[in-house]
Amino acid sequence: MASTGRRPDGRPTRVGRLHITWEIAAGPRAGRGRGQIFNFGWFDSPFGDMLVLGDARDIVGLAFRGDGRRDDVLRSMQDHWPLAAFRPHQGTLSARVEALRRTGAARIRLAGTERQLQVWAELLAIPKGETRSYLDLARNLGTPRGAQWVGQANGANPVAWLVPCHRVIGSDGGIAGYAWGTALKRAMLEAEGVQLASG
């Protein structure tokens, strides 16, 4: 997916039809969400129930029920912004979700530590239909021994699917884990034309 705009630090401000805002947090959860109100709602998607969180302008969270429970998925997203207020308001997000379905266009905001943002920028550089390993990403970031923290940052990605953490697999070609189940990850990759080993 080609980037059409970049910040001075090299992170893309636009990838395809995604417009991206980057927000650095001092720590993994420090102060995150203070003074913010997020609307949330559940929507149908090609991969089952999809939870979308948004502020007045951007999508800030996207997750799937997968093989879990809706309450648990929402709780995990709330943990990402421990000081934010959350209110169920599907109507305010419907137009954004519809635009995403029709055109793939969305405004997203990514809030995380410096290291997390580095990894998420690498995820956005993985073209549709391709995969990378955790080791590949660590090498790209100049830390070939950092596959573990790359995996942790990958798992902390708050905007799944649009920031394609599902395109990261094991060095052995195995599908590796996914927060909402490996069956969902396999379905996403196969929908993008990735050929995966059976099993």
C-alpha positions in Angstrom: 0.0 0.0 0.0 1.7 3.2 -1.1 2.2 6.1 1.3 1.3 9.5 -0.1 2.4 11.7 2.8 4.9 11.5 5.6 5.8 13.3 8.8 9.3 14.5 9.5 9.9 11.4 11.6 9.1 9.3 8.6 5.7 8.0 9.7 3.0 8.1 7.1 0.2 10.5 7.3 -1.7 8.8 4.6 -1.6 5.2 3.3 -4.0 4.5 0.5 -7.3 5.9 1.6 -6.3 5.9 5.3 -5.5 9.3 6.9 -3.4 8.7 10.0 -2.7 10.9 13.1 0.1 9.7 15.5 0.0 10.4 19.2 2.9 9.5 21.5 2.1 8.4 25.1 4.7 8.6 27.8 4.2 5.0 28.9 2.2 1.9 27.9 -0.9 3.4 29.5 0.3 6.6 31.2 -2.4 9.3 31.0 -3.9 7.7 28.0 -7.4 8.9 27.3 -7.5 11.7 29.9 -10.4 14.1 29.1 -11.5 12.1 26.1 -14.9 10.7 25.2 -15.1 7.8 22.8 -18.3 6.5 21.2 -18.5 2.8 20.4 -20.7 0.5 18.5 -20.8 -3.0 17.1 -21.1 -3.5 13.3 -21.3 -6.4 10.9 -18.1 -7.0 8.9 -16.7 -9.7 6.5 -15.1 -11.2 9.6 -18.1 -11.2 12.0 -18.9 -8.7 14.8 -16.7 -5.7 14.7 -16.3 -3.1 17.5 -15.5 0.4 16.4 -14.4 3.2 18.7 -14.2 6.9 17.7 -13.8 10.4 18.9 -15.2 13.5 17.3 -13.1 13.0 14.2 -11.1 9.7 14.0 -11.5 6.0 14.5 -9.3 5.2 17.5 -10.1 1.6 18.0 -11.2 -1.4 15.9 -11.5 -5.0 17.2 -13.4 -8.2 16.5 -15.4 -10.5 18.7 -13.8 -13.5 17.1 -14.3 -16.5 19.3 -14.7 -14.4 22.4 -17.4 -12.3 24.1 -18.4 -8.8 23.3 -18.0 -7.6 26.9 -14.5 -9.0 27.0 -13.5 -7.3 23.7 -14.8 -4.0 24.8 -13.0 -4.3 28.2 -9.7 -5.0 26.4 -10.2 -1.8 24.3 -11.0 0.2 27.4 -7.8 -1.0 29.0 -5.9 0.8 26.2 -7.4 4.2 27.3 -7.9 3.8 31.1 -8.8 7.4 31.7 -11.2 7.9 28.8 -15.0 7.9 29.0 -16.8 5.4 26.8 -20.4 5.7 25.6 -22.4 3.4 23.4 -23.5 5.4 20.4 -23.5 3.4 17.2 -25.3 6.1 15.2 -22.4 8.6 15.4 -20.1 6.0 13.9 -22.3 4.6 11.2 -21.3 7.0 8.4 -17.6 6.3 9.0 -18.2 2.6 9.0 -20.3 2.8 5.8 -17.5 4.9 4.1 -15.0 2.3 5.1 -17.1 -0.5 3.7 -17.8 1.3 0.4 -14.4 3.0 -0.3 -11.9 1.8 2.3 -11.5 5.4 3.4 -11.1 6.3 7.1 -9.4 8.7 9.5 -7.6 6.8 12.2 -5.6 8.0 15.3 -2.9 5.8 16.7 -1.9 6.5 20.4 1.0 4.5 21.8 4.6 4.6 23.0 7.4 5.6 20.7 8.3 1.9 20.2 4.7 0.9 19.5 4.3 3.6 16.9 7.5 2.4 15.2 6.1 -1.1 14.9 2.7 0.1 13.8 4.3 2.2 11.0 6.0 -1.0 9.9 2.7 -2.8 9.8 1.2 -0.1 7.5 4.1 -0.7 5.1 3.2 -4.4 4.6 1.3 -4.6 1.2 -2.0 -6.4 1.0 -1.5 -10.0 0.0 2.0 -10.2 1.7 3.2 -11.2 5.1 6.2 -10.5 7.3 7.6 -12.2 10.4 8.2 -10.6 13.8 11.9 -11.1 13.0 11.5 -9.2 9.7 10.0 -6.3 11.5 12.6 -6.3 14.2 15.4 -6.3 11.5 13.7 -3.4 9.6 13.7 -1.4 12.9 17.4 -2.2 13.4 16.9 -4.4 16.4 17.2 -8.0 15.1 17.0 -9.3 18.7 13.8 -7.4 19.3 11.3 -9.8 17.9 9.7 -10.2 21.4 8.9 -6.5 21.9 7.8 -6.3 18.3 5.3 -9.0 19.0 4.1 -7.2 22.1 3.6 -3.9 20.2 1.9 -5.9 17.4 -0.5 -7.3 19.9 -1.2 -3.8 21.4 -2.3 -2.4 18.0 -5.7 -0.7 18.8 -6.9 -0.4 15.2 -6.9 -4.0 13.9 -7.5 -4.8 10.2 -6.8 -1.2 9.1 -3.4 -1.4 10.7 -2.7 -4.9 9.5 -1.2 -6.7 12.5 -2.8 -9.9 11.0 -0.1 -9.8 8.2 2.6 -10.7 10.7 3.3 -14.5 11.0 5.9 -16.7 12.5 9.4 -17.1 11.0 8.5 -20.7 10.2 5.5 -19.6 8.2 3.1 -20.6 10.9 0.1 -18.3 11.4 1.1 -17.6 15.0 -1.4 -16.0 17.5 -4.1 -13.5 17.1 -6.1 -11.7 19.8 -9.5 -12.9 18.4 -8.4 -16.3 17.3 -6.2 -17.8 14.6 -9.3 -18.8 12.5 -10.1 -15.1 12.1 -6.5 -14.3 11.2 -6.5 -17.0 8.6 -9.7 -15.7 7.1 -8.3 -12.2 6.9 -5.1 -13.4 5.2 -6.9 -15.7 2.8 -9.3 -12.9 1.9 -6.2 -10.9 0.8 -5.0 -13.7 -1.3 -2.2 -15.0 1.0 -1.5 -18.7 0.5 -1.2 -20.4 3.9 -0.2 -23.9 4.8 -3.1 -26.1 5.9 -3.5 -26.8 9.6 
